[in-house]
């Protein structure tokens, strides 16, 4: 692994609360995965301690091999038809007011798992009718019919991450496509009333001009909210970390996005992740 000394601003406090153990117990009892665990999110202890978790549906094995991601790659198991109901029961047990659902990419399924997303949204609405719902979806290979299946359920927030700048796609996301991801975001904006959200990482070797260009592309695609965080290399076999980006640089990008481009919110910082304090961002947008 590329050894770069971790700066002080990336050090995390440990959070120990009754809620942390409760979240872990409920996830285990309902046999559910979270992106917090599978992607080795550095904020998982903090989120669990506050009673929050981001659900990962359709298994814990991805059909793609993005070089930044800690989630396992291989041949996934068939979809579990009972997962949406178990997830909604767990969300109710956790008394969630805002439910964030993401997934592995399932290119092995005809609709990419869009129907499973839709079923999960319906089950949550049935059990928690007053809860906000955010979905963080794969690109569904650009299939608009699949996108329609998800958008028909009217999630409060539709999120799809671009992850990095255009130049780095072949090396960081070899099975994805930059323009296709922008198309997904634009299509969601044009065909729903959802807040449209996207996110990307810094520290992969991108330049300042490339980040500015990416933000302009996201604005042109109709994105309302952007999250920007620091890439942390999961292991030596993953894409090498190129740099740790200072908090001041994150502030610069946030200011540019909000003041120059007019995003509703650019939430940027070293520890920011796609679903980190997602409920708070949603409330701010709707205030």
BASENU-926649 format. One line per 4 residues: number of its first residue (from 1); their letters; for each residue x negated, y, z of N, C-alpha, C. Coordinates in pm, 1 decimal. Example, Ala and Ser with C-alpha at 12.3 -4.5 7.8 and 13.67 -1.06 7.14 Angstrom:
BEGIN
1	as	-1319.0:-569.0:780.0:-1230.0:-450.0:780.0:-1320.0:-330.0:780.0  -1285.0:-225.0:708.0:-1367.0:-106.0:714.0:-1290.0:3.0:787.0 .
//
This chain:
BEGIN
1	xxxx	-83.7:-119.4:0.0:0.0:0.0:0.0:-87.2:124.5:0.0  -44.7:226.3:-72.7:-115.7:352.4:-76.1:-112.8:416.6:62.6  -229.9:440.1:120.5:-236.4:491.8:256.2:-248.5:643.2:253.8  -143.7:710.6:291.8:-143.3:855.6:308.7:-93.2:881.4:449.9 .
5	xxxx	-167.3:958.4:523.3:-132.9:982.5:662.9:5.8:1044.5:675.5  90.4:984.3:757.3:227.3:1032.5:774.5:226.3:1160.8:857.3  289.4:1265.7:808.2:289.8:1392.7:881.2:382.3:1390.0:1002.0  362.8:1485.7:1089.6:439.0:1490.6:1214.9:587.7:1505.3:1191.7 .
9	xxxx	624.9:1574.4:1083.3:767.9:1599.7:1061.5:847.2:1474.7:1023.5  777.8:1363.1:1000.2:847.5:1238.8:968.4:862.4:1146.0:1089.3  811.2:1188.7:1202.9:825.0:1106.2:1322.2:967.0:1114.5:1375.7  1023.7:999.2:1408.8:1162.7:989.2:1451.4:1172.6:957.7:1600.7 .
13	xxxx	1266.2:1021.8:1667.4:1298.0:985.3:1804.3:1381.7:857.7:1804.6  1368.7:780.7:1910.1:1452.0:662.1:1925.2:1582.2:699.7:1995.3  1691.6:644.8:1945.2:1822.5:672.4:2004.1:1878.4:541.9:2060.2  1911.1:542.8:2185.6:1968.2:424.2:2249.0:2098.5:465.2:2315.6 .
17	xxxx	2208.5:416.4:2262.7:2340.1:446.2:2317.8:2424.3:320.0:2318.8  2534.7:327.0:2386.1:2629.2:215.8:2387.4:2683.2:190.5:2246.9  2700.2:298.9:2170.8:2754.5:286.5:2035.6:2663.3:205.4:1945.2  2531.9:215.5:1965.1:2437.1:144.1:1879.7:2461.3:-6.6:1886.9 .
21	xxxx	2469.4:-58.2:2007.3:2495.1:-201.0:2023.8:2632.0:-240.5:1971.8  2729.4:-152.6:1987.5:2864.8:-180.2:1940.4:2869.0:-191.7:1788.7  2799.4:-100.9:1719.8:2795.5:-105.2:1573.4:2732.0:-235.7:1526.6  2618.7:-270.8:1582.0:2550.6:-394.2:1541.7:2637.9:-517.2:1566.6 .
25	xxxx	2706.5:-519.5:1679.1:2792.0:-633.0:1713.1:2909.1:-645.1:1614.7  2972.2:-533.8:1582.8:3086.8:-536.8:1491.4:3043.6:-578.3:1351.1  2931.6:-525.8:1304.4:2882.4:-564.0:1171.6:2854.2:-714.1:1165.1  2797.7:-767.3:1270.6:2768.9:-911.0:1275.7:2896.9:-992.2:1282.2 .
29	xxxx	2991.4:-949.1:1366.0:3116.1:-1023.7:1382.2:3197.1:-1030.1:1253.1  3187.2:-925.1:1173.3:3264.2:-921.4:1048.7:3180.0:-960.8:926.6  3058.3:-1005.9:950.4:2968.6:-1054.2:843.3:2953.3:-952.2:731.6  2914.1:-831.3:770.1:2901.5:-721.9:674.3:2756.9:-677.1:662.0 .
33	xxxx	2723.8:-628.9:542.8:2591.7:-571.9:517.9:2600.4:-419.4:522.5  2488.1:-358.0:555.5:2478.1:-212.1:545.5:2355.1:-177.3:463.2  2364.7:-65.1:391.2:2246.6:-17.2:319.1:2142.7:31.1:419.2  2188.3:66.9:537.3:2098.5:111.3:644.2:1991.9:5.4:671.1 .
37	xxxx	2034.9:-120.5:681.8:1943.2:-230.7:710.6:1871.5:-279.2:584.6  1947.8:-302.9:478.5:1890.6:-365.9:359.5:1790.5:-275.4:289.1  1812.4:-143.6:294.3:1721.4:-49.4:229.5:1618.8:8.9:326.4  1618.7:-41.6:450.0:1523.0:2.5:552.0:1531.6:153.2:575.8 .
41	xxxx	1652.2:204.0:586.0:1669.4:348.5:605.2:1607.0:391.6:738.1  1526.9:497.6:737.5:1462.9:542.2:861.7:1559.4:604.3:961.2  1681.3:634.6:915.8:1779.9:698.1:1004.0:1875.9:599.3:1067.7  1857.9:469.2:1042.8:1961.8:375.1:1084.2:1982.8:372.9:1235.5 .
45	xxxx	1876.5:385.8:1311.6:1891.1:386.1:1456.8:1975.6:505.3:1502.0  1947.6:620.7:1443.3:2022.0:742.4:1479.1:2169.5:730.4:1440.1  2195.4:678.0:1320.6:2334.1:666.2:1273.6:2411.0:563.6:1356.6  2349.8:448.2:1379.8:2415.6:346.7:1461.3:2445.2:400.4:1600.4 .
49	xxxx	2350.5:477.3:1654.4:2367.7:531.5:1789.1:2483.1:630.6:1797.4  2518.5:689.4:1682.6:2632.3:782.2:1680.0:2760.7:713.4:1633.9  2752.5:579.8:1618.3:2871.5:503.6:1580.0:2897.2:497.8:1431.0  2797.3:530.7:1348.7:2813.2:536.3:1204.4:2732.8:426.9:1135.1 .
53	xxxx	2778.6:388.3:1016.0:2704.7:295.1:930.8:2755.8:311.1:788.6  2669.1:284.6:691.7:2709.3:288.4:550.6:2718.9:146.3:498.8  2838.3:105.1:461.8:2863.2:-32.8:420.5:2804.2:-61.6:282.3  2746.2:-180.8:269.2:2691.1:-228.7:142.9:2775.2:-346.6:98.6 .
57	xxxx	2848.6:-330.7:-10.5:2938.4:-436.5:-55.6:2877.4:-516.2:-170.7  2939.7:-628.7:-199.6:2904.0:-718.0:-310.5:2773.3:-792.3:-287.2  2738.9:-812.5:-160.2:2621.5:-891.3:-126.7:2500.3:-806.3:-94.5  2388.6:-873.6:-71.3:2264.0:-803.9:-37.9:2153.5:-835.4:-137.1 .
61	xxxx	2191.8:-884.5:-257.3:2095.6:-913.7:-363.0:2135.9:-836.0:-487.8  2043.4:-761.2:-543.4:2069.8:-673.3:-657.2:2021.7:-736.9:-786.8  2091.0:-707.7:-896.2:2048.8:-761.0:-1025.6:1941.0:-675.0:-1090.9  1912.8:-559.2:-1032.8:1807.4:-472.8:-1087.1:1687.7:-470.1:-993.2 .
65	xxxx	1577.6:-422.5:-1047.0:1453.3:-421.2:-971.2:1393.1:-280.9:-974.0  1464.1:-184.3:-914.1:1409.6:-49.6:-904.0:1288.5:-53.2:-811.6  1180.9:7.9:-852.7:1053.1:-10.8:-783.8:1042.2:65.6:-652.6  1139.9:150.2:-624.0:1137.3:224.9:-498.1:1219.0:157.0:-389.2 .
69	xxxx	1301.7:60.4:-425.1:1407.7:12.2:-335.9:1369.3:-115.4:-262.5  1403.9:-121.2:-133.9:1370.3:-236.8:-49.9:1471.9:-349.6:-59.8  1586.5:-326.4:-123.6:1688.6:-430.4:-134.9:1638.1:-544.0:-223.7  1667.8:-666.8:-185.0:1620.5:-784.9:-257.5:1676.6:-789.7:-399.1 .
73	xxxx	1597.1:-843.3:-489.9:1638.0:-859.7:-629.4:1644.3:-1008.2:-663.1  1744.8:-1045.9:-742.7:1755.8:-1185.4:-780.9:1892.3:-1215.7:-838.0  1936.7:-1339.8:-819.7:2067.8:-1382.5:-866.9:2164.6:-1377.5:-749.4  2261.2:-1283.8:-752.1:2352.3:-1268.9:-638.8:2453.3:-1383.0:-630.7 .
77	xxxx	2511.8:-1396.7:-513.7:2621.5:-1490.7:-493.9:2749.8:-1433.7:-555.3  2849.8:-1517.3:-580.6:2978.9:-1465.1:-627.4:3037.3:-1367.3:-526.4  3123.1:-1277.8:-575.3:3186.2:-1181.3:-485.9:3270.9:-1252.3:-380.6  3271.6:-1194.9:-261.5:3352.9:-1246.7:-151.2:3487.7:-1174.3:-154.1 .
81	xxxx	3595.8:-1242.1:-190.5:3725.9:-1174.1:-202.7:3779.0:-1120.4:-71.4  3730.1:-1171.2:40.6:3778.0:-1125.5:171.4:3698.1:-1007.0:226.2  3590.3:-971.4:159.1:3504.3:-864.5:210.4:3577.0:-731.0:226.7  3658.6:-685.8:129.7:3726.2:-557.5:148.3:3812.7:-551.7:274.5 .
85	xxxx	3883.2:-661.1:305.5:3966.3:-660.7:425.0:3881.2:-662.8:551.1  3774.3:-740.5:551.5:3687.0:-742.6:668.3:3623.5:-605.3:691.5  3583.0:-542.7:583.0:3521.0:-410.6:594.6:3619.2:-309.8:653.0  3741.6:-311.5:603.6:3841.0:-216.7:654.7:3873.7:-243.9:800.7 .
89	xxxx	3875.9:-370.9:839.4:3897.7:-405.1:980.7:3783.0:-354.1:1067.4  3660.9:-369.5:1017.3:3545.0:-321.4:1092.1:3545.7:-169.7:1102.7  3582.9:-100.6:994.5:3590.1:45.6:997.2:3693.1:92.5:1098.8  3804.4:20.3:1106.4:3907.2:55.2:1205.9:3856.0:26.5:1346.7 .
93	xxxx	3785.0:-84.5:1363.1:3729.5:-119.6:1493.4:3628.5:-14.1:1539.8  3553.9:40.7:1443.5:3456.3:145.0:1473.2:3520.4:282.9:1488.5  3649.9:289.1:1457.2:3723.9:415.5:1465.7:3660.6:523.1:1377.2  3622.5:482.6:1255.7:3559.1:576.1:1164.2:3661.5:674.9:1108.3 .
97	xxxx	3620.9:798.5:1100.1:3703.6:902.7:1038.2:3658.7:929.8:895.3  3543.5:872.9:861.9:3486.7:889.8:728.1:3409.7:763.3:695.4  3444.9:699.8:585.9:3387.3:569.6:551.0:3306.9:583.3:422.1  3179.5:545.0:429.1:3092.4:550.3:312.5:3063.9:408.9:265.5 .
101	xxxx	3089.3:384.4:136.8:3072.9:251.4:77.9:2976.6:260.5:-39.4  2872.9:180.5:-35.2:2784.5:167.5:-150.4:2771.6:19.7:-184.6  2688.9:-11.3:-281.9:2677.5:-150.9:-324.2:2542.6:-175.7:-388.8  2509.7:-303.3:-399.8:2403.2:-343.7:-490.7:2455.7:-325.7:-632.1 .
105	xxxx	2366.9:-326.2:-729.5:2410.0:-323.1:-869.4:2439.5:-465.9:-913.6  2556.8:-484.0:-974.5:2599.8:-617.3:-1016.6:2622.5:-619.1:-1167.6  2512.6:-618.0:-1243.7:2523.4:-624.2:-1389.3:2571.3:-760.5:-1437.2  2581.0:-857.1:-1344.2:2627.5:-990.6:-1380.5:2779.0:-1000.6:-1384.5 .
109	xxxx	2850.1:-896.0:-1342.5:2996.5:-896.2:-1338.2:3049.0:-808.1:-1450.0  3157.4:-849.1:-1512.6:3205.8:-779.8:-1632.7:3233.9:-630.9:-1608.8  3290.7:-596.7:-1493.3:3317.7:-455.0:-1466.2:3217.9:-395.6:-1367.3  3108.3:-466.6:-1344.6:3005.3:-417.4:-1254.9:3045.6:-412.1:-1108.6 .
113	xxxx	3161.5:-470.4:-1077.5:3211.0:-467.0:-940.6:3304.8:-351.9:-913.2  3347.7:-281.7:-1017.7:3437.6:-167.0:-999.6:3568.1:-207.7:-931.4  3622.5:-321.4:-968.8:3747.9:-367.3:-908.2:3730.2:-397.6:-759.8  3611.5:-442.3:-723.0:3583.0:-470.2:-581.9:3575.5:-339.0:-503.5 .
117	xxxx	3514.7:-237.9:-562.8:3517.0:-104.8:-501.8:3660.6:-59.1:-480.6  3742.2:-71.7:-585.9:3880.9:-24.8:-579.3:3958.8:-98.4:-470.7  3941.9:-228.8:-463.3:4010.7:-308.3:-361.4:3967.7:-265.0:-221.2  3840.7:-234.3:-205.8:3789.3:-190.6:-75.5:3849.9:-56.5:-36.4 .
121	xxxx	3857.0:36.2:-131.3:3919.0:166.4:-103.2:4064.2:148.1:-60.9  4136.2:63.5:-132.6:4278.0:41.6:-99.0:4294.4:-16.2:41.3  4208.4:-108.8:77.5:4217.9:-169.4:210.2:4188.0:-66.9:319.7  4090.7:19.5:295.9:4059.4:123.0:395.0:4176.5:219.1:409.6 .
125	xxxx	4235.7:257.4:299.2:4349.7:349.5:305.0:4467.0:285.4:378.4  4479.6:154.8:365.3:4586.7:83.2:432.8:4564.1:81.9:583.9  4440.4:58.8:625.2:4409.7:45.9:768.5:4378.4:180.5:834.8  4319.5:272.1:757.1:4279.8:403.3:809.8:4327.4:512.7:713.7 .
129	xxxx	4456.9:537.6:712.0:4512.8:630.2:611.7:4461.5:773.5:621.3  4410.0:812.0:735.8:4364.0:950.2:752.5:4213.4:965.8:733.4  4142.9:857.5:707.5:3996.8:864.0:694.5:3955.5:914.6:557.0  3847.2:991.8:553.5:3786.9:1027.6:426.9:3707.6:909.7:373.3 .
133	xxxx	3696.5:901.0:241.5:3624.9:788.9:179.4:3525.8:842.3:77.2  3401.9:797.5:90.2:3297.3:829.9:-6.8:3244.0:701.4:-67.1  3234.4:698.0:-198.5:3173.8:583.5:-265.7:3043.4:627.3:-331.5  2942.3:544.9:-315.7:2813.5:564.9:-382.2:2796.7:447.0:-476.0 .
137	xxxx	2821.7:468.9:-603.6:2831.8:358.6:-698.9:2707.8:344.6:-786.0  2688.8:224.9:-843.1:2589.7:210.1:-950.3:2642.5:276.4:-1077.4  2569.8:262.6:-1187.2:2612.5:330.8:-1310.5:2711.6:249.7:-1393.3  2740.9:125.9:-1351.9:2832.6:37.3:-1425.4:2795.3:27.1:-1573.4 .
141	xxxx	2664.4:41.6:-1602.6:2613.8:37.5:-1740.5:2682.6:139.3:-1830.5  2733.5:246.2:-1769.2:2800.1:350.7:-1845.0:2940.3:316.0:-1891.4  2998.5:210.1:-1837.9:3131.2:163.3:-1878.2:3238.9:256.6:-1820.1  3302.6:333.8:-1906.5:3403.3:430.0:-1860.0:3528.2:361.0:-1805.6 .
145	xxxx	3560.9:244.7:-1859.0:3675.5:170.0:-1805.0:3649.6:130.3:-1660.2  3526.5:90.2:-1631.5:3491.0:55.8:-1493.8:3497.3:178.6:-1403.9  3447.0:289.9:-1452.8:3454.7:414.3:-1375.5:3599.5:452.0:-1348.2  3685.3:434.2:-1447.1:3827.7:466.3:-1429.8:3890.7:384.6:-1317.6 .
149	xxxx	3848.4:259.6:-1305.8:3903.1:172.7:-1200.5:3873.9:231.5:-1062.8  3752.7:282.0:-1043.4:3715.6:342.0:-915.3:3783.0:477.6:-897.6  3778.3:561.3:-999.6:3832.5:697.2:-989.1:3983.9:697.8:-970.1  4051.1:594.3:-1019.9:4196.5:585.0:-1003.3:4236.1:583.0:-855.8 .
153	xxxx	4146.6:531.6:-770.7:4175.4:521.5:-627.8:4148.9:652.8:-552.7  4102.2:753.8:-624.6:4084.6:888.5:-570.0:3997.3:893.3:-443.3  3874.0:845.2:-450.6:3785.0:863.7:-335.2:3763.6:1012.6:-310.9  3747.5:1050.3:-185.9:3727.7:1191.8:-155.1:3596.2:1243.0:-214.0 .
157	xxxx	3495.1:1157.5:-211.4:3365.2:1191.6:-269.0:3320.4:1077.0:-359.3  3280.2:1112.6:-480.8:3220.7:1015.4:-572.9:3073.3:1049.1:-584.1  2988.5:952.8:-545.5:2844.7:974.4:-541.4:2775.2:874.4:-633.0  2685.0:923.7:-712.8:2597.9:836.8:-793.7:2461.1:903.6:-798.2 .
161	xxxx	2358.9:833.5:-754.5:2226.1:892.2:-742.2:2144.9:882.8:-871.2  2077.7:993.6:-904.8:1983.2:990.4:-1016.8:1846.3:940.9:-969.9  1815.0:957.7:-844.4:1697.2:904.1:-775.6:1565.2:974.9:-804.3  1537.9:1011.3:-932.0:1410.2:1074.7:-962.8:1421.0:1153.9:-1092.5 .
165	xxxx	1312.7:1217.2:-1130.2:1311.7:1302.0:-1250.0:1302.5:1215.7:-1375.7  1336.5:1275.6:-1489.1:1343.3:1203.8:-1616.7:1212.9:1130.1:-1650.2  1099.1:1195.5:-1638.2:971.2:1136.7:-1678.4:939.1:1008.0:-1604.4  984.7:995.3:-1480.9:947.9:881.1:-1398.6:1043.2:762.1:-1411.7 .
169	xxxx	1150.8:777.0:-1486.5:1246.5:666.5:-1498.1:1184.2:535.9:-1546.7  1103.5:535.7:-1652.9:1049.2:407.7:-1700.7:966.8:332.0:-1596.1  899.6:402.2:-1506.4:816.7:335.7:-1407.1:887.1:314.0:-1274.4  983.3:400.1:-1240.8:1052.7:391.2:-1112.0:1185.4:317.0:-1124.1 .
173	xxxx	1256.9:342.2:-1232.6:1389.7:279.6:-1253.5:1396.8:218.9:-1393.8  1318.5:117.0:-1422.9:1307.5:66.9:-1560.2:1436.8:12.4:-1619.7  1532.1:-27.5:-1537.0:1658.1:-82.2:-1589.1:1771.4:20.2:-1586.6  1737.7:142.7:-1550.5:1836.7:249.8:-1548.3:1806.8:348.7:-1660.0 .
177	xxxx	1894.3:447.1:-1673.6:1880.0:544.9:-1780.8:1924.6:681.3:-1728.8  1836.1:778.2:-1739.0:1861.7:912.9:-1685.4:1987.2:975.4:-1746.0  1996.8:973.9:-1877.3:2111.9:1035.5:-1942.9:2241.5:961.1:-1910.1  2231.8:830.7:-1893.9:2350.7:752.9:-1857.4:2400.0:792.1:-1718.5 .
181	xxxx	2308.2:812.0:-1625.4:2349.3:854.8:-1491.3:2413.9:992.0:-1494.5  2360.3:1083.8:-1574.7:2422.1:1215.7:-1588.1:2561.1:1203.9:-1650.3  2576.0:1111.2:-1746.4:2707.0:1089.2:-1807.7:2808.6:1040.3:-1706.2  2765.9:948.4:-1618.6:2854.7:897.0:-1514.6:2905.4:1011.5:-1427.1 .
185	xxxx	2816.0:1098.9:-1388.2:2852.7:1212.3:-1302.8:2947.1:1307.8:-1376.1  2916.1:1339.1:-1500.0:3001.9:1428.7:-1577.6:3139.6:1367.0:-1598.6  3143.5:1237.7:-1628.0:3272.2:1171.0:-1649.0:3356.7:1174.8:-1522.0  3292.8:1149.8:-1407.8:3365.5:1154.9:-1280.7:3417.9:1295.3:-1253.6 .
189	xxxx	3338.3:1395.4:-1286.0:3381.4:1534.3:-1265.6:3501.7:1567.8:-1352.9  3498.7:1523.8:-1476.2:3603.4:1557.3:-1572.1:3730.4:1475.6:-1555.6  3721.8:1364.6:-1482.0:3835.3:1273.0:-1475.7:3878.9:1241.3:-1332.9  3848.6:1329.8:-1239.6:3892.5:1308.9:-1102.1:3896.6:1441.9:-1028.7 .
193	xxxx	3954.9:1437.4:-910.8:3954.7:1554.4:-822.7:3854.3:1535.3:-709.0  3772.2:1431.2:-717.9:3673.9:1401.3:-613.7:3562.9:1505.9:-610.8  3504.2:1525.9:-494.5:3378.8:1599.0:-486.0:3271.3:1509.9:-547.7  3189.2:1566.5:-636.0:3087.6:1488.5:-705.8:2952.3:1515.9:-641.7 .
197	xxxx	2883.8:1407.5:-611.4:2760.9:1415.0:-532.6:2652.5:1330.7:-598.6  2528.2:1374.1:-586.9:2416.1:1295.0:-637.4:2293.3:1326.1:-552.6  2192.7:1239.5:-562.8:2074.1:1259.5:-482.8:1949.8:1204.5:-548.9  1835.0:1252.0:-500.7:1708.7:1202.4:-552.2:1600.4:1217.2:-446.4 .
201	xxxx	1484.4:1155.1:-475.3:1372.3:1150.2:-381.9:1257.3:1236.0:-432.9  1176.2:1283.1:-339.3:1051.5:1351.5:-372.6:933.8:1269.6:-320.1  817.5:1291.0:-379.5:698.3:1219.8:-337.1:657.9:1107.7:-430.3  724.0:1100.5:-546.9:695.0:995.8:-644.5:598.9:1041.6:-753.3 .
205	xxxx	558.3:1169.1:-745.8:468.4:1223.1:-847.7:532.8:1327.6:-935.6  653.8:1368.1:-901.8:724.7:1469.8:-978.0:658.9:1607.0:-958.5  676.9:1695.5:-1056.4:627.6:1832.6:-1044.9:741.0:1924.6:-1002.3  705.1:2043.6:-957.7:806.6:2141.5:-917.9:899.1:2175.7:-1033.7 .
209	xxxx	841.5:2196.5:-1151.9:924.0:2229.6:-1268.4:1020.6:2116.1:-1301.8  976.6:1991.9:-1284.1:1064.6:1878.3:-1311.4:1180.9:1873.5:-1212.7  1156.2:1910.1:-1087.4:1264.3:1912.6:-988.8:1363.8:2021.9:-1024.2  1314.7:2139.3:-1061.2:1404.2:2247.6:-1102.7:1488.2:2204.5:-1222.8 .
213	xxxx	1425.2:2136.5:-1317.8:1496.3:2089.4:-1436.5:1602.6:1986.9:-1399.1  1568.7:1896.2:-1308.9:1665.7:1796.4:-1263.7:1784.9:1863.0:-1196.9  1760.3:1961.6:-1113.4:1870.7:2031.8:-1048.0:1959.6:2100.9:-1151.6  1900.1:2158.5:-1253.4:1980.8:2221.6:-1358.8:2064.4:2117.8:-1433.0 .
217	xxxx	2004.6:2000.9:-1458.3:2079.5:1894.1:-1526.4:2197.7:1847.4:-1441.0  2176.9:1835.6:-1310.7:2285.4:1793.7:-1221.5:2396.7:1897.8:-1219.0  2358.8:2023.7:-1219.6:2460.2:2129.7:-1223.0:2539.6:2123.5:-1352.6  2470.7:2102.3:-1462.9:2538.7:2092.4:-1592.6:2630.9:1971.1:-1598.6 .
221	xxxx	2598.1:1866.9:-1522.0:2680.6:1745.8:-1518.3:2801.4:1760.8:-1426.8  2814.6:1875.3:-1360.6:2932.1:1898.4:-1277.2:2917.5:1856.1:-1133.2  2795.9:1830.1:-1090.5:2773.6:1786.8:-952.3:2800.1:1902.8:-855.9  2865.3:1872.0:-744.2:2897.1:1971.8:-642.0:2796.0:1973.4:-528.5 .
225	xxxx	2750.0:1854.6:-488.1:2662.8:1840.1:-371.2:2541.7:1756.0:-408.6  2424.7:1800.7:-366.1:2300.1:1728.4:-393.5:2229.6:1697.1:-261.8  2176.8:1576.2:-250.9:2091.1:1539.7:-138.4:1951.0:1512.5:-190.6  1850.9:1563.2:-119.8:1711.5:1545.2:-160.4:1632.3:1500.3:-38.3 .
229	xxxx	1563.3:1387.3:-49.6:1487.1:1334.6:63.0:1347.6:1289.8:22.6  1271.0:1250.5:120.7:1134.2:1203.5:100.6:1131.5:1054.0:71.3  1062.2:1015.6:-35.7:1040.4:874.0:-64.0:944.7:815.7:38.3  981.8:700.7:92.1:895.5:625.5:183.5:873.4:487.4:123.1 .
233	xxxx	751.3:454.2:90.8:719.7:328.6:22.7:747.6:209.1:113.8  841.5:120.4:73.7:878.7:8.8:161.3:768.5:-94.9:182.5  687.6:-120.0:80.1:582.4:-221.8:92.0:478.2:-197.4:-16.1  371.2:-273.2:-13.4:264.2:-253.3:-110.6:305.5:-291.9:-252.2 .
237	xxxx	411.1:-370.9:-266.4:454.9:-410.2:-401.0:548.6:-306.9:-463.8  589.8:-208.8:-386.8:679.4:-106.2:-438.2:601.6:9.8:-501.4  674.2:97.3:-565.8:612.7:211.7:-633.8:528.4:290.3:-533.6  405.6:324.2:-569.0:317.6:390.0:-472.9:362.0:532.6:-437.6 .
241	xxxx	357.3:561.8:-311.3:383.2:697.0:-263.6:273.6:789.3:-315.3  312.9:903.2:-371.5:215.3:998.4:-423.5:188.7:1113.5:-327.5  291.5:1153.7:-251.9:271.2:1266.7:-161.3:384.3:1274.9:-60.6  353.6:1336.8:53.6:456.5:1378.4:147.9:485.7:1525.8:120.4 .
245	xxxx	612.0:1556.2:104.9:653.9:1691.4:67.6:690.9:1768.3:194.0  644.1:1890.5:203.4:663.2:1969.2:325.2:808.0:2015.6:339.9  852.8:2035.9:463.0:987.4:2090.2:484.8:1010.7:2222.0:412.1  907.8:2305.0:399.5:923.3:2433.0:329.7:956.2:2412.8:182.3 .
249	xxxx	896.3:2311.5:121.8:925.7:2282.5:-18.7:1069.9:2234.1:-34.8  1116.5:2151.8:59.5:1257.7:2110.2:56.2:1349.0:2232.2:67.5  1314.2:2324.1:155.0:1393.7:2446.8:171.6:1396.2:2527.0:43.1  1284.0:2529.7:-26.8:1276.9:2602.4:-154.0:1374.6:2543.9:-256.4 .
253	xxxx	1376.7:2411.1:-264.3:1466.9:2347.2:-360.2:1613.2:2368.1:-320.1  1640.6:2363.2:-190.7:1776.8:2385.9:-143.4:1823.4:2527.0:-177.4  1737.1:2623.0:-152.3:1770.5:2763.3:-181.2:1793.3:2784.1:-330.0  1708.9:2725.3:-412.5:1724.2:2736.8:-557.3:1857.6:2678.2:-602.1 .
257	xxxx	1888.1:2560.2:-550.2:2011.5:2494.0:-590.4:2136.4:2569.2:-548.3  2136.9:2620.6:-427.3:2256.3:2688.8:-377.2:2266.6:2832.5:-427.0  2156.4:2906.4:-421.4:2162.5:3049.1:-452.3:2146.4:3080.0:-600.8  2063.6:3002.5:-669.5:2041.1:3028.0:-811.2:2137.3:2951.4:-901.4 .
261	xxxx	2165.5:2825.7:-864.8:2249.2:2742.0:-951.2:2394.3:2734.9:-905.8  2420.2:2758.9:-778.2:2558.5:2762.1:-731.5:2617.4:2629.5:-688.4  2534.5:2532.5:-649.0:2588.7:2410.9:-590.0:2664.4:2446.4:-461.9  2767.1:2368.2:-431.1:2838.2:2389.8:-305.7:2747.8:2364.3:-186.9 .
265	xxxx	2660.1:2264.1:-200.8:2564.5:2236.1:-94.4:2448.9:2156.1:-151.8  2326.7:2195.5:-116.0:2208.1:2115.2:-142.8:2148.9:2083.4:-7.0  2162.1:1958.0:33.0:2114.8:1914.2:163.6:1980.0:1848.3:142.7  1872.5:1921.3:176.8:1738.1:1876.2:144.8:1650.5:1875.1:269.0 .
269	xxxx	1570.8:1770.2:282.6:1479.5:1759.0:395.3:1411.6:1623.7:392.4  1298.2:1610.4:459.0:1223.4:1484.0:453.6:1304.8:1361.4:492.9  1394.7:1373.2:591.1:1468.6:1257.0:638.4:1609.1:1245.6:577.9  1640.4:1331.6:484.1:1772.8:1327.3:421.2:1785.0:1202.0:334.4 .
273	xxxx	1900.0:1136.1:344.0:1933.7:1024.2:258.4:2076.5:1046.0:205.7  2115.2:968.3:104.4:2242.1:991.5:35.7:2361.9:1001.1:128.5  2366.9:912.0:227.4:2485.3:906.9:313.5:2459.2:960.7:453.5  2341.4:1017.8:476.8:2308.9:1071.4:608.7:2397.2:1191.8:639.4 .
277	xxxx	2460.7:1192.3:754.6:2559.6:1291.9:799.3:2657.0:1327.9:686.4  2698.7:1226.5:610.6:2789.2:1248.3:497.9:2921.2:1308.6:543.4  2969.1:1266.5:659.5:3095.1:1321.4:709.7:3082.9:1470.4:736.7  2971.8:1513.0:793.9:2952.0:1654.9:822.3:2949.8:1737.2:694.1 .
281	xxxx	2882.4:1686.0:590.9:2877.4:1756.9:462.8:3016.7:1768.1:403.6  3092.0:1659.5:409.1:3229.5:1659.1:356.6:3315.3:1762.9:428.4  3301.3:1769.6:558.2:3378.3:1867.9:636.1:3338.8:2010.4:599.3  3209.9:2033.4:578.6:3164.2:2166.5:540.6:3222.7:2208.7:406.2 .
285	xxx	3224.2:2116.5:311.8:3277.3:2147.1:178.9:3426.6:2177.7:185.5  3495.8:2110.0:276.0:3641.3:2125.9:286.0:3684.4:2231.5:387.3  3587.4:2296.0:451.5:3622.0:2395.4:554.5:3689.1:2518.1:491.8 .
//
